[in-house]
């Protein structure tokens, strides 16, 4: 085990309040966690600004631990390795997801569900052997070798970074629920998650790809991404489509979301798959599930096995996030956060120019 080192990143020291510069990200120097024998040290080249970062920065989920350096979808090159690292080497370009370490021996880890390991370490806002974890808004991050995933050469760091969270979050339901040519798939919300879900549905050859959005000005983009149908998210329009879907991926929701009407879109035996994580509890009418054998399930990022598989599939099929790039200065990163919070980003914001591409 090596000694700790001084790393630097952009941290929020208290809950972020839009318009209050005192709560914006500031330069923050911190002591890294020690490099364990099975760890690698990644010099960050590009890091996505994820919706989860906003929830944490504002403490919307009431679990943020300040000071907090976000960033759990990033790509960079390995600059140091522990003495038991065997599959990776200095110079390899790897991607890191919301999980930075897991036990490797529990039921979840040994069945390719390591992201559910009870002893997993979050890439940021967590604790690893007594040391706080900090994310990809920093210059370097240390993670377990098994959670540093090689990135195919034909995926750029800027485009690849969002695949490590938004990409795997939207890919996994297609794998686990076998969504393909026989299924009519609905996608609620065209944003950072939804625009990738549409592409996965297209790449998997789904029978129908029905995109539901509250914004009619996204119709052209939805079709370009791979939608076969576009539906406005209004009670009148949704009422016309009862029992029209086999699965519905919820990639965006809000306080006014009508969950009963969403369930009515599903045919008997259908699945509502929750990828969005609302800050408030949601109300589900139990009869909608019981009388039609519907199910509501969740999906949380992916294992290291899933990540490697997803990147390979993206490499082969051309699935890529639409990104807007911001520079690496503190001011530019804060502007990127404001851009995402404004709802105007199309569709992921990525911090670039951090290190060797």
C-alpha positions as CSV (number, residue, x, y, z in Angstrom):
1,X,0.0,0.0,0.0
2,X,1.4,3.4,-0.9
3,X,1.0,6.5,1.1
4,X,-1.7,9.0,0.4
5,X,-1.2,12.0,-2.0
6,X,-2.6,15.5,-2.4
7,X,-5.2,15.6,-5.2
8,X,-7.2,18.6,-6.3
9,X,-10.7,19.0,-7.6
10,X,-13.8,21.2,-7.6
11,X,-15.9,20.8,-4.5
12,X,-19.2,22.1,-3.0
13,X,-18.8,22.9,0.7
14,X,-22.5,23.3,1.5
15,X,-25.7,22.5,-0.3
16,X,-25.8,24.3,-3.7
17,X,-28.4,27.0,-4.1
18,X,-28.9,28.3,-7.6
19,X,-27.9,31.9,-8.0
20,X,-25.9,31.9,-4.7
21,X,-22.2,32.1,-5.7
22,X,-21.2,31.2,-2.1
23,X,-22.5,27.7,-2.7
24,X,-20.9,27.1,-6.1
25,X,-18.0,24.7,-6.6
26,X,-14.6,25.9,-5.4
27,X,-11.1,24.5,-5.8
28,X,-10.5,22.0,-3.1
29,X,-7.3,20.1,-2.2
30,X,-7.7,16.8,-0.4
31,X,-5.8,13.7,0.7
32,X,-6.4,10.7,-1.5
33,X,-7.2,7.4,-0.1
34,X,-4.2,5.0,-0.1
35,X,-3.5,3.1,-3.3
36,X,-4.4,-0.5,-2.3
37,X,-2.7,-3.5,-3.9
38,X,-5.6,-4.1,-6.2
39,X,-6.2,-0.4,-7.1
40,X,-5.4,1.8,-10.1
41,X,-4.9,5.5,-10.1
42,X,-6.8,7.3,-13.0
43,X,-5.8,10.7,-14.3
44,X,-9.2,12.1,-15.4
45,X,-9.5,13.2,-19.1
46,X,-13.2,13.8,-19.4
47,X,-16.0,13.7,-16.8
48,X,-19.8,13.9,-17.3
49,X,-22.0,16.2,-15.2
50,X,-24.8,13.8,-14.3
51,X,-28.3,14.5,-13.0
52,X,-27.2,12.6,-9.9
53,X,-24.5,15.2,-9.3
54,X,-27.3,17.8,-9.1
55,X,-29.3,15.8,-6.5
56,X,-26.2,15.4,-4.4
57,X,-24.9,19.0,-4.8
58,X,-28.3,20.4,-3.7
59,X,-28.7,17.6,-1.1
60,X,-32.0,16.7,-2.7
61,X,-31.8,13.2,-1.4
62,X,-30.6,14.3,2.1
63,X,-27.5,12.1,2.0
64,X,-24.8,14.4,0.8
65,X,-21.6,14.6,2.9
66,X,-19.8,17.9,2.4
67,X,-17.2,18.8,1.2
68,X,-18.3,16.9,-1.9
69,X,-16.5,16.4,-5.2
70,X,-18.9,14.9,-7.7
71,X,-18.2,12.9,-10.9
72,X,-19.0,9.2,-11.3
73,X,-18.9,8.9,-15.1
74,X,-15.4,9.6,-16.3
75,X,-12.6,8.3,-18.5
76,X,-8.9,8.7,-18.1
77,X,-5.5,7.0,-18.3
78,X,-4.0,4.9,-15.6
79,X,-0.9,6.6,-14.1
80,X,-0.2,4.2,-11.1
81,X,-1.1,0.6,-10.2
82,X,-1.1,-1.5,-7.0
83,X,1.3,-4.4,-6.7
84,X,-1.4,-7.0,-7.3
85,X,-2.9,-5.4,-10.4
86,X,-2.7,-7.9,-13.2
87,X,-5.2,-7.0,-16.0
88,X,-4.4,-3.3,-16.4
89,X,-1.3,-1.3,-16.8
90,X,0.0,2.3,-16.8
91,X,-1.2,4.1,-19.9
92,X,-4.5,2.1,-20.4
93,X,-7.5,4.3,-21.0
94,X,-10.4,3.2,-18.7
95,X,-13.8,4.3,-17.7
96,X,-15.2,4.5,-14.2
97,X,-18.8,4.3,-13.1
98,X,-20.7,5.1,-9.9
99,X,-19.0,2.1,-8.2
100,X,-15.3,2.3,-7.3
101,X,-14.9,-1.0,-5.4
102,X,-16.8,-4.0,-4.1
103,X,-16.0,-7.0,-2.0
104,X,-15.8,-9.5,-4.9
105,X,-16.9,-12.5,-2.9
106,X,-20.5,-12.0,-1.9
107,X,-23.6,-13.4,-3.7
108,X,-24.1,-10.2,-5.7
109,X,-20.4,-9.9,-6.7
110,X,-20.1,-13.5,-7.8
111,X,-23.3,-13.4,-9.9
112,X,-22.4,-10.3,-11.9
113,X,-24.4,-7.9,-9.8
114,X,-21.4,-6.2,-8.1
115,X,-23.2,-2.9,-8.2
116,X,-25.5,-4.2,-5.5
117,X,-22.7,-5.4,-3.2
118,X,-23.6,-4.4,0.4
119,X,-19.9,-3.3,0.9
120,X,-19.5,-1.5,-2.4
121,X,-17.7,1.9,-2.4
122,X,-19.4,4.8,-4.2
123,X,-17.0,6.6,-6.5
124,X,-17.8,9.8,-4.5
125,X,-19.7,10.8,-1.4
126,X,-18.7,7.5,0.2
127,X,-16.1,6.2,2.6
128,X,-13.4,3.6,1.7
129,X,-11.5,2.1,4.7
130,X,-11.8,5.4,6.6
131,X,-11.1,7.7,3.7
132,X,-13.8,9.8,2.0
133,X,-14.2,9.2,-1.7
134,X,-14.1,12.0,-4.3
135,X,-15.1,11.8,-7.9
136,X,-14.1,12.8,-11.4
137,X,-14.3,16.6,-10.9
138,X,-10.9,16.0,-9.4
139,X,-7.6,15.5,-11.3
140,X,-7.1,11.9,-10.2
141,X,-9.2,9.2,-8.7
142,X,-8.2,5.8,-7.2
143,X,-10.5,2.8,-7.8
144,X,-10.4,-0.9,-7.6
145,X,-8.9,-2.5,-10.8
146,X,-12.0,-4.5,-11.5
147,X,-14.1,-1.3,-11.7
148,X,-11.8,0.4,-14.2
149,X,-13.1,-0.7,-17.6
150,X,-11.1,-0.5,-20.8
151,X,-12.7,1.8,-23.3
152,X,-12.8,0.8,-27.0
153,X,-10.6,3.0,-29.3
154,X,-13.5,4.2,-31.4
155,X,-15.3,5.8,-28.4
156,X,-13.8,9.2,-27.6
157,X,-13.3,10.1,-23.9
158,X,-15.8,13.0,-24.2
159,X,-18.6,10.8,-25.7
160,X,-17.7,7.8,-23.6
161,X,-17.8,9.4,-20.2
162,X,-21.6,9.6,-20.0
163,X,-21.9,5.9,-21.0
164,X,-20.4,5.0,-17.7
165,X,-23.6,6.1,-15.9
166,X,-26.4,7.2,-18.2
167,X,-25.3,4.6,-20.7
168,X,-25.2,1.6,-18.4
169,X,-28.4,2.8,-16.5
170,X,-30.4,2.7,-19.7
171,X,-28.7,-0.3,-21.3
172,X,-29.2,-2.7,-18.4
173,X,-33.0,-3.0,-18.6
174,X,-32.8,-4.2,-22.2
175,X,-30.4,-6.9,-21.1
176,X,-32.2,-8.1,-17.9
177,X,-35.7,-7.9,-19.3
178,X,-34.8,-9.2,-22.7
179,X,-36.2,-6.3,-24.6
180,X,-35.8,-6.8,-28.3
181,X,-37.6,-7.4,-31.6
182,X,-40.8,-8.7,-30.1
183,X,-41.3,-5.9,-27.6
184,X,-43.1,-2.5,-27.8
185,X,-41.0,-0.3,-25.7
186,X,-42.0,3.1,-24.3
187,X,-39.5,5.7,-23.1
188,X,-40.7,8.5,-20.9
189,X,-38.5,11.6,-21.0
190,X,-36.0,12.7,-23.6
191,X,-33.0,13.9,-21.6
192,X,-29.7,12.6,-20.4
193,X,-31.1,9.1,-19.9
194,X,-33.9,9.0,-22.4
195,X,-31.9,10.0,-25.5
196,X,-29.6,7.0,-24.8
197,X,-32.5,4.6,-24.0
198,X,-34.0,5.5,-27.4
199,X,-30.7,4.5,-29.1
200,X,-30.4,1.2,-27.2
201,X,-34.0,0.3,-28.2
202,X,-33.1,1.0,-31.8
203,X,-29.9,-1.0,-31.6
204,X,-31.8,-3.9,-30.0
205,X,-34.3,-3.9,-32.9
206,X,-37.4,-3.3,-30.7
207,X,-40.6,-3.7,-32.5
208,X,-41.8,-0.3,-31.5
209,X,-40.0,2.6,-29.8
210,X,-42.6,5.0,-28.4
211,X,-41.1,8.2,-27.0
212,X,-43.3,10.2,-24.6
213,X,-42.2,13.8,-23.9
214,X,-43.8,16.9,-22.5
215,X,-42.0,19.0,-25.2
216,X,-43.2,18.8,-28.8
217,X,-40.0,20.5,-30.0
218,X,-38.1,17.3,-29.2
219,X,-40.1,15.2,-31.8
220,X,-37.6,15.6,-34.6
221,X,-34.7,14.7,-32.3
222,X,-36.6,11.7,-31.0
223,X,-37.1,10.3,-34.5
224,X,-33.5,11.0,-35.4
225,X,-32.4,9.0,-32.3
226,X,-34.5,6.0,-33.3
227,X,-38.1,6.5,-32.1
228,X,-40.8,5.0,-34.3
229,X,-43.6,7.0,-32.6
230,X,-43.7,10.3,-30.6
231,X,-46.4,11.0,-28.0
232,X,-47.0,14.2,-26.1
233,X,-47.2,13.6,-22.3
234,X,-50.7,14.8,-21.8
235,X,-53.7,13.1,-20.2
236,X,-55.6,13.3,-23.5
237,X,-52.9,11.7,-25.6
238,X,-51.9,9.0,-23.1
239,X,-55.6,8.0,-22.7
240,X,-55.6,7.0,-26.4
241,X,-52.8,4.5,-25.9
242,X,-54.1,2.1,-23.2
243,X,-52.4,-1.3,-23.3
244,X,-50.1,-0.3,-26.1
245,X,-46.7,-1.1,-24.5
246,X,-44.9,-4.2,-23.2
247,X,-42.4,-2.2,-21.2
248,X,-42.1,1.5,-20.2
249,X,-38.7,2.9,-19.2
250,X,-39.2,6.0,-16.9
251,X,-36.2,8.2,-17.6
252,X,-37.7,11.4,-16.2
253,X,-40.6,12.2,-13.8
254,X,-41.8,14.9,-11.5
255,X,-44.3,15.8,-8.8
256,X,-47.1,15.9,-11.4
257,X,-46.4,12.5,-13.0
258,X,-49.6,10.5,-13.2
259,X,-48.3,7.0,-12.3
260,X,-51.7,5.4,-12.7
261,X,-52.0,6.6,-16.3
262,X,-48.4,5.4,-17.0
263,X,-49.4,1.9,-15.8
264,X,-52.4,2.0,-18.0
265,X,-50.1,2.3,-21.1
266,X,-48.9,-1.2,-20.3
267,X,-50.5,-4.3,-21.8
268,X,-51.2,-7.2,-19.4
269,X,-48.0,-8.7,-17.9
270,X,-46.1,-5.4,-18.8
271,X,-43.3,-3.8,-16.9
272,X,-42.8,-0.3,-15.7
273,X,-39.0,0.1,-15.3
274,X,-37.9,3.0,-13.0
275,X,-34.6,4.5,-14.0
276,X,-35.3,8.0,-12.7
277,X,-35.0,8.5,-8.9
278,X,-37.6,11.0,-7.7
279,X,-36.9,13.0,-4.6
280,X,-40.4,12.4,-3.3
281,X,-42.4,9.1,-2.8
282,X,-44.6,8.0,-5.6
283,X,-48.2,6.8,-5.5
284,X,-49.0,3.5,-7.2
285,X,-52.6,2.2,-7.3
286,X,-52.2,-1.5,-6.2
287,X,-55.1,-2.7,-8.3
288,X,-53.3,-1.7,-11.4
289,X,-50.6,-4.2,-10.6
290,X,-52.8,-7.0,-9.1
291,X,-55.6,-7.2,-11.7
292,X,-53.4,-7.2,-14.8
293,X,-50.2,-8.9,-13.6
294,X,-48.2,-5.8,-14.1
295,X,-44.9,-5.3,-12.4
296,X,-42.8,-2.2,-11.4
297,X,-39.1,-2.8,-11.2
298,X,-36.0,-0.7,-10.7
299,X,-32.6,-0.8,-12.2
300,X,-29.3,0.5,-10.7
301,X,-26.4,1.2,-13.0
302,X,-24.5,-2.1,-13.8
303,X,-21.8,-4.4,-12.7
304,X,-18.2,-4.4,-14.1
305,X,-19.3,-7.2,-16.4
306,X,-22.2,-5.2,-17.7
307,X,-20.0,-2.1,-18.2
308,X,-17.6,-4.0,-20.4
309,X,-20.4,-5.6,-22.4
310,X,-22.2,-2.2,-22.8
311,X,-19.1,-0.4,-24.1
312,X,-18.5,-3.2,-26.6
313,X,-22.1,-3.0,-27.8
314,X,-21.9,0.8,-28.1
315,X,-18.7,0.4,-30.0
316,X,-20.3,-2.0,-32.5
317,X,-23.7,-0.2,-32.9
318,X,-22.7,3.4,-32.8
319,X,-24.7,4.3,-29.7
320,X,-23.3,7.6,-28.4
321,X,-24.5,10.3,-26.1
322,X,-25.1,13.8,-27.5
323,X,-22.7,15.9,-25.5
324,X,-22.1,19.6,-24.9
325,X,-18.6,20.3,-23.8
326,X,-17.4,22.7,-21.1
327,X,-13.8,23.5,-20.2
328,X,-11.9,22.5,-17.1
329,X,-11.8,25.8,-15.2
330,X,-13.8,26.2,-12.1
331,X,-16.0,28.9,-13.7
332,X,-16.7,26.7,-16.8
333,X,-17.6,23.7,-14.6
334,X,-20.0,25.8,-12.6
335,X,-21.5,27.1,-15.8
336,X,-21.9,23.5,-17.0
337,X,-23.9,22.7,-13.8
338,X,-26.1,25.7,-14.4
339,X,-26.6,24.6,-18.0
340,X,-27.8,21.2,-16.9
341,X,-30.0,22.6,-14.1
342,X,-31.7,24.9,-16.6
343,X,-33.0,21.9,-18.6
344,X,-31.5,23.3,-21.8
345,X,-28.6,20.8,-22.3
346,X,-28.8,18.5,-25.3
347,X,-28.3,16.0,-23.7
348,X,-25.2,15.5,-21.6
349,X,-22.7,18.0,-20.3
350,X,-19.1,16.9,-20.2
351,X,-16.1,18.5,-18.6
352,X,-13.2,18.2,-21.1
353,X,-9.5,19.1,-21.4
354,X,-8.6,17.6,-18.0
355,X,-5.8,15.4,-19.1
356,X,-4.4,13.2,-21.9
357,X,-7.3,12.3,-24.2
